[in-house]
Amino acid sequence: MQREGCRMGGGAPEPAGAGMITLDDLDNMTDELGSDSAYNSNGSVEDEVEPMEDADQDRLLNYWQTVARGHQVEVPDDMAEPIQQMTRNNRTEERQNVPFLVLTRKEKCGEVLYEKRQYGKAKWACIKISEERYEQSICLGFMKLMRYICEQNSSGLYLGMTIPILTVVHTDEERTELQRSVTVAYYIPSHLQDEPPLPTDQDIIIEEWPPTVVFTRSFGGATNEESIIREIHLLAELLDSPELCLQDMFIVAGYTNPAAANRHNEIWFLQQP
């Protein structure tokens, strides 16, 4: 994995009094609107399912807009269709996990302190964002990736959700604060790895990342500047040889919406090549 540009990234923002909508909120909204999907896993319309009504689409958009304002982010009206697509297709069992191999695991009293994993070479859709606040960057980056996932690509099809969404973050030398520029990244589903559909948004870059060894530790709760710095220091204290990892670049992996009751996040350290 190289050190510059769009490299492994994804977490989710922590609001001040509200949660960003990514995965679990979509589950809740899908339940409210009806569990049937208008789209199958290949992105084609199933004839027997009625399309989402305009009122439901508007309600979804308004919901996203209301929550996003808590992050000082505006959700444009043209996000209505991607939000509808993601909601219709957001079945937990259809989310593809990024494949990896566990190399070692350090435990204490039955608790997993961290894992050492091997991730293979793979293609990712990446976007670099530099907003004033971390939460704003994640929100805007994820919305752009949603458009790519939801038919705004050269195939014209819904690509499918993969997890985790990654966010590449950089720190200062003392690891006391995050730099403004972050990279949000989406793993291209396995069946599309050979020929990923091209984004219509020129800000999104398809990159092939080399095989990478990471040290990863799970944590719950908020994913904001403060919690990320805290988790970086915690994992550094647990590692036997933290100097073997990159010292100013880290990854936040987000598996669930930060508004969920049981949040699943990870902090990743990248082993130096």
CORQUI-V719296 format. One record per pair of residues at least 24 apart in sequence whose ideal C-beta (glycine too) atoms are under 8 Angstrom apart, sorted by the first residue. I is the first residue (numbers start at 1). J is the second residue. D is the distance in Angstrom with one decimal. If there is no record, write none. Layout:
BEGIN
i:j:d
I:J:D
I:J:D
END
This chain:
BEGIN
i:j:d
1:209:5.4
1:210:5.8
1:212:4.4
1:270:6.0
1:273:7.4
2:210:7.7
3:246:6.8
3:249:6.0
5:126:7.6
5:128:7.4
5:183:7.6
5:205:7.6
5:207:7.1
6:124:7.1
6:126:2.7
6:127:7.0
6:128:6.0
6:168:7.4
6:183:4.8
6:185:6.3
6:205:5.4
6:207:5.2
7:126:7.5
7:168:5.2
7:183:6.4
7:185:7.6
7:207:7.6
7:209:6.4
7:249:7.5
8:124:7.2
8:166:4.8
8:168:5.7
8:185:5.9
8:209:6.5
8:212:7.1
8:251:4.8
8:268:7.2
8:270:7.5
9:126:7.0
9:166:4.2
9:167:4.0
9:168:3.5
9:169:7.5
9:182:6.5
9:183:4.1
9:184:5.3
9:185:4.3
9:251:6.2
9:252:7.4
10:164:5.6
10:165:3.3
10:166:3.2
10:167:4.6
10:184:5.8
10:185:5.7
10:186:7.5
10:251:7.6
10:252:6.6
10:253:6.0
10:254:5.3
11:138:6.5
11:165:7.2
11:166:7.5
11:167:4.4
11:223:4.3
11:228:7.6
11:252:3.3
11:253:6.7
11:254:4.1
11:265:6.2
12:138:6.0
12:142:7.5
12:165:7.2
12:223:5.6
12:254:4.3
12:257:6.4
12:258:4.9
12:265:7.9
13:71:5.7
13:134:6.7
13:135:3.4
13:136:7.7
13:138:4.4
13:139:5.8
13:223:6.8
13:224:6.8
13:258:6.7
14:135:6.6
14:222:3.7
14:223:5.6
14:224:4.0
14:227:7.1
14:258:5.3
15:67:7.4
15:70:4.2
15:71:5.7
15:135:6.8
15:258:7.6
15:259:7.7
16:70:6.1
17:70:5.9
18:66:7.9
18:67:5.1
18:69:7.9
18:70:3.4
18:71:7.7
18:259:7.6
19:67:6.6
19:257:6.1
19:258:5.5
19:259:2.3
19:260:7.8
20:67:6.6
20:68:7.2
20:71:6.4
20:135:7.3
20:138:7.3
20:139:6.0
20:142:7.9
20:257:6.8
20:258:6.2
20:259:7.1
21:63:7.3
21:64:5.6
21:67:5.5
21:68:7.8
21:257:6.5
21:259:7.7
22:142:6.6
22:165:7.2
22:254:7.1
22:256:7.7
22:257:4.6
22:258:7.9
23:90:6.9
23:95:7.5
23:161:7.4
23:163:7.4
23:255:7.7
23:256:5.8
23:257:5.2
24:256:5.4
24:257:4.0
24:259:6.9
24:260:4.2
25:67:7.7
25:257:5.2
25:259:6.2
26:86:5.9
26:87:5.2
26:90:4.2
26:257:7.9
27:90:6.2
27:92:6.9
29:60:6.0
29:63:6.8
29:87:5.5
30:87:5.3
30:88:7.4
30:90:5.7
33:60:7.7
33:87:7.0
37:88:4.7
37:89:6.0
37:91:7.1
38:88:5.1
39:85:7.0
39:88:5.3
39:89:5.4
39:158:5.8
41:89:7.7
41:94:6.0
41:160:6.5
42:157:6.7
42:158:8.0
43:151:6.9
43:156:8.0
43:157:3.5
43:158:3.6
43:159:7.5
44:157:7.8
52:84:5.4
52:87:7.9
52:88:6.8
57:81:7.8
57:83:7.7
57:84:5.1
60:84:6.4
60:87:6.1
68:139:6.0
71:133:7.5
71:135:4.5
71:136:5.9
71:139:5.2
72:133:6.9
72:135:7.9
72:136:6.1
73:135:7.6
73:136:5.5
73:139:4.3
73:140:6.4
75:143:6.9
79:143:6.1
79:146:7.4
79:147:7.6
81:150:7.0
81:151:7.9
82:143:7.7
82:146:4.6
82:147:5.1
82:149:7.6
82:150:3.9
82:151:7.8
82:152:7.3
83:146:7.5
85:149:7.8
85:150:3.8
85:151:6.5
85:158:5.6
86:146:6.0
86:149:7.1
86:150:5.9
86:161:7.3
89:158:5.7
89:160:7.2
89:161:7.1
90:161:6.6
94:160:6.7
94:161:7.2
95:160:7.9
95:161:4.8
95:162:6.7
95:163:5.2
96:160:6.4
96:161:7.4
96:162:4.6
96:163:7.5
96:187:7.6
96:189:5.5
96:190:6.6
97:162:7.3
97:163:5.9
98:122:7.4
98:162:6.4
98:163:7.2
98:164:6.7
98:187:4.7
99:190:7.4
103:213:7.1
106:238:7.1
112:218:7.3
113:217:6.8
113:238:5.2
114:215:5.5
114:216:6.3
114:217:4.4
114:235:6.2
114:238:5.7
114:239:7.1
115:215:7.3
115:216:5.3
115:217:7.8
116:213:6.7
116:214:7.5
116:215:5.5
116:216:8.0
117:213:7.1
117:214:5.4
117:215:7.9
117:216:6.0
118:211:6.8
118:212:7.6
118:213:5.6
119:209:7.9
119:211:6.8
119:212:4.9
119:213:7.7
119:214:6.5
120:211:5.4
121:208:6.5
121:209:6.8
121:210:5.6
121:211:5.3
122:187:6.4
122:188:7.2
122:193:6.4
122:208:7.2
122:209:5.9
123:188:4.6
123:193:5.5
123:196:5.2
123:206:5.8
123:207:6.9
123:208:5.1
123:209:7.7
124:166:7.8
124:185:4.6
124:186:6.5
124:187:5.7
124:188:6.5
124:206:7.4
124:207:5.7
124:208:8.0
124:209:5.9
125:185:6.9
125:186:4.6
125:188:6.3
125:196:7.3
125:199:6.5
125:204:5.4
125:205:7.5
125:206:5.7
126:183:5.5
126:184:7.2
126:185:4.6
126:186:7.8
126:204:7.0
126:205:5.2
126:206:7.7
126:207:5.5
127:183:7.0
127:184:5.5
127:185:7.8
127:201:7.9
127:203:5.4
127:204:5.1
127:205:7.3
128:181:6.3
128:182:7.5
128:183:5.0
128:203:7.8
129:181:7.4
129:182:5.9
129:183:7.6
129:184:6.5
130:180:5.0
130:181:4.3
130:182:7.6
131:180:7.1
132:180:7.2
134:169:7.9
134:178:6.2
134:182:6.7
134:224:6.2
134:225:5.2
134:228:7.8
135:224:6.6
137:180:7.5
137:182:4.9
137:184:7.5
138:167:6.3
138:182:7.1
138:184:6.3
141:167:7.9
141:182:7.3
141:183:7.8
141:184:3.3
142:184:6.0
144:184:8.0
144:201:5.8
144:203:6.3
144:204:6.2
145:184:6.3
145:186:4.8
145:204:7.0
147:200:7.8
147:201:6.3
148:186:7.3
148:199:4.7
148:200:7.6
148:201:6.4
148:204:5.5
149:186:6.8
152:199:7.2
152:200:4.8
152:201:6.8
153:197:3.8
153:198:6.4
153:199:5.8
153:200:6.4
154:197:4.7
154:198:4.1
154:199:8.0
154:200:7.5
155:197:4.0
157:197:7.3
159:188:7.6
159:189:6.1
159:192:6.6
159:197:6.6
160:189:4.9
162:186:6.5
162:187:4.3
162:188:7.6
162:189:5.8
163:254:7.9
163:255:5.2
164:253:3.8
164:254:5.4
164:255:4.9
164:266:7.1
165:253:7.6
165:254:5.1
166:251:5.5
166:252:7.1
166:253:5.5
166:254:7.7
167:251:6.9
167:252:4.5
167:254:7.2
168:249:6.6
168:250:7.7
168:251:5.9
169:228:6.3
169:249:7.4
169:250:5.5
169:251:7.3
169:252:6.2
170:248:5.6
170:249:5.4
170:250:7.8
171:229:7.2
171:232:7.0
171:248:5.4
171:249:8.0
171:250:7.1
172:248:7.6
173:247:8.0
173:248:6.9
175:229:6.5
175:232:5.7
175:233:6.7
175:236:7.8
175:248:7.7
176:229:6.7
177:225:6.9
177:229:6.9
178:225:5.3
178:228:6.5
178:229:7.0
212:270:6.3
212:271:7.5
213:270:7.6
213:271:4.0
214:251:7.1
214:268:4.5
214:269:6.4
214:270:5.7
214:271:6.8
215:239:6.0
215:245:6.5
215:268:7.0
215:269:4.4
215:271:7.1
216:253:7.3
216:266:4.9
216:267:7.0
216:268:4.8
216:269:7.6
217:266:6.5
217:267:5.5
218:264:6.8
218:265:7.0
218:266:5.3
219:265:5.4
219:266:7.1
219:267:6.6
220:262:7.0
220:263:4.6
220:264:7.0
220:265:6.7
221:258:7.9
221:263:6.0
221:265:7.7
222:258:6.4
223:252:5.8
223:254:6.4
223:258:5.8
223:263:8.0
223:265:5.4
228:252:5.9
228:267:7.0
231:267:4.1
232:267:6.2
234:267:7.9
235:267:5.6
235:269:6.0
236:269:7.6
239:269:7.0
242:269:7.2
244:271:5.9
244:272:6.0
245:269:4.1
245:270:5.9
245:271:5.6
245:272:6.3
246:270:4.7
246:271:7.9
246:272:5.9
END
